[in-house]
Amino acid sequence: MNLTDLVAENAIVAPATSTDRDGMIGELVDALIDSGAIGSEHRDALIEAVLQRERKGSTGFGKGVAVPHVKFAGVEKMAAAIGLSPTGVDFKALDQQPVYSIFLLLSPAERPEEHLQAMEVIFRNLSKDTFRRFLRQTSDAAGVRSLLAEADGQQLPG
């Protein structure tokens, strides 16, 4: 499983305009809808499911990154969106710092193994300082796509 397979075509929001967590999640769900990865009829329920997951514990794991995620019955195929915030968003991250790079992962409810595999791929890359730094410095969707392809093709140094 690769990042380029996970991140839906046209579901990279760079730069994102939302200034808070809830708005950012809505913006990323909308990007997935606009890209055709999920149906618009699930919009409100998906946003609520992601926010409910956030209330259980923040998905902001620190170092400027958050990975909100949810397994949802209305999702047929795993899809991710990426949002880059130029100003930072309060995700109540573990290190209490703003989040600049957000990966939203939506997975089919009946395939939890795939969800775990996708989370592993995302976290493996986000744990690398170089990947996080390049992601934060990227200012447009084409640059993010290029970085994802590079990460898939070769392991960036940690």
C-alpha positions in Angstrom: 0.0 0.0 0.0 1.4 3.4 -1.1 0.6 7.0 -0.1 -0.2 7.7 -3.8 -2.8 4.9 -3.7 -4.4 6.2 -0.5 -4.6 9.9 -1.3 -7.5 10.5 -3.6 -6.8 12.3 -6.8 -7.7 16.0 -6.4 -8.1 15.6 -2.6 -5.1 17.7 -1.6 -6.0 21.0 -0.2 -2.9 23.3 -0.3 -3.2 25.8 1.1 -6.2 25.0 3.3 -8.3 28.0 4.4 -9.8 26.6 7.6 -8.4 28.0 10.8 -9.9 25.5 13.3 -10.0 21.7 13.6 -13.7 21.2 12.8 -13.5 23.5 9.8 -10.4 21.6 8.6 -12.1 18.3 8.8 -15.1 19.6 6.9 -12.8 21.1 4.2 -11.0 17.7 3.8 -14.3 15.7 3.7 -15.5 18.2 1.0 -12.2 17.6 -0.9 -12.9 13.8 -0.9 -16.5 14.4 -2.1 -15.3 16.8 -4.9 -12.7 14.2 -6.0 -15.4 11.6 -6.2 -13.9 9.3 -3.5 -17.1 9.5 -1.4 -20.7 10.4 -2.0 -22.0 13.8 -0.8 -24.9 12.1 0.9 -22.5 11.0 3.7 -21.0 14.4 4.3 -22.6 15.4 7.6 -22.4 11.9 9.1 -18.8 11.5 8.1 -17.8 14.9 9.6 -19.7 14.0 12.8 -18.0 10.5 12.9 -14.5 12.1 12.6 -15.3 14.7 15.2 -16.6 12.0 17.6 -13.3 10.1 17.1 -11.5 13.4 17.9 -13.5 13.7 21.2 -12.2 10.3 22.3 -8.6 11.4 21.9 -6.8 13.9 19.6 -5.3 12.6 16.4 -2.8 15.4 16.6 0.3 13.3 17.5 2.7 16.2 17.6 5.4 17.7 15.4 2.9 19.7 13.4 0.9 16.7 12.2 -2.6 15.2 12.7 -4.2 12.1 11.2 -7.9 12.2 11.8 -9.4 8.9 10.8 -12.6 6.9 10.9 -14.0 3.6 9.8 -17.5 4.3 8.3 -20.2 2.0 6.8 -20.9 4.4 3.9 -17.3 4.4 2.7 -16.8 1.7 0.0 -13.1 2.3 -0.8 -10.4 3.6 1.5 -9.5 7.2 0.7 -7.4 9.9 2.2 -7.2 13.7 1.8 -4.3 16.0 2.8 -4.7 19.5 4.0 -1.8 22.0 4.5 -2.5 24.9 6.9 -0.1 27.8 6.4 -1.0 29.3 9.8 -1.5 26.1 11.9 -4.6 24.6 13.4 -5.3 23.7 17.1 -5.9 19.9 17.0 -5.2 19.6 20.8 -2.0 17.8 19.7 0.0 15.8 22.3 2.8 18.4 22.2 0.3 21.3 22.5 1.7 22.8 19.2 -0.3 23.8 16.1 -0.8 21.3 13.3 0.2 22.2 9.8 -0.2 18.9 7.9 -3.4 17.0 8.2 -4.1 13.5 6.7 -7.8 12.5 6.8 -8.3 8.8 6.3 -11.7 7.3 5.7 -12.0 3.5 5.6 -14.8 1.0 5.0 -16.1 -0.2 8.4 -16.0 -3.9 7.4 -12.2 -3.8 6.5 -10.3 -2.9 9.7 -7.1 -4.7 8.6 -6.8 -2.3 5.6 -7.4 0.6 7.9 -4.5 -0.5 10.1 -2.3 -1.0 7.0 -3.1 2.5 5.8 -2.4 4.0 9.2 0.9 2.3 9.3 1.9 3.6 5.8 0.9 7.2 6.8 2.7 7.1 10.2 5.8 5.5 8.8 6.2 8.5 6.5 5.1 11.1 9.0 7.6 9.8 11.6 10.4 11.0 9.3 11.6 14.5 10.0 12.6 15.0 6.3 9.1 14.0 5.0 7.4 16.3 7.5 9.7 19.2 6.7 9.2 18.8 2.9 5.5 18.4 3.4 5.2 21.6 5.4 7.4 23.5 2.9 5.2 22.4 0.0 2.7 25.1 -1.1 0.5 23.4 -3.7 -1.1 20.1 -4.6 1.3 19.2 -7.3 4.2 19.5 -4.9 2.5 17.3 -2.4 1.7 14.7 -5.1 5.4 14.8 -6.1 6.5 14.3 -2.5 4.1 11.3 -2.0 5.4 9.7 -5.2 9.0 10.2 -4.0 8.2 8.7 -0.6 6.6 5.7 -2.2 9.5 5.2 -4.6 12.3 5.6 -2.2 12.5 5.8 1.6 13.4 9.3 2.6 16.1 9.6 5.2 14.7 10.0 8.7 
